[in-house]
């Protein structure tokens, strides 16, 4: 029985599309199949990882073993490939984005880029007190106070 499983797994691997792994904006693992479809980790056991399509409402699933080898695909995708979206996510991971770049992106891609930015701004706004005065140099209080006064004067002049 073990030999049959090994042979079957080998046949699946020989016929299977290329797979790769990236991390999402939230740091969660994503499985990329044939550079076109993304799956998020749904469940993991000691022997198998169960992946589901990242687009809600689609039943396509993939099973990999604990070493990330493709074991099984369940159902086919009934939506168009996400190759452009995946390329965009891979390109913008860790990159600075200007307004012109965002202007020319399809709307469905912008959400994946803007959402983490909004989360960072929200975090900074919530934790403003933690960062207030963090740039002060306690070893030279006079220079720090001059710098703060200069900033305040410039801010008043701008209004």
Buried (B, 14 or more C-beta within 10 A) or exposed (E): EEEEEEEEBEEBEEEBEEBEEBEBBEEEBBBBBEBBBBBBBEEEEEEEBBBBBBBEEBEBBBBBEEEEEBBBBEEEBEEEEBEBBBEBBEEBEEEEBEEEBEEEBEEEBBEBBEEBEEEEEEEEEEEEEEEEEEEBEEEEEEEBEEBEEEEEEEEEEEE
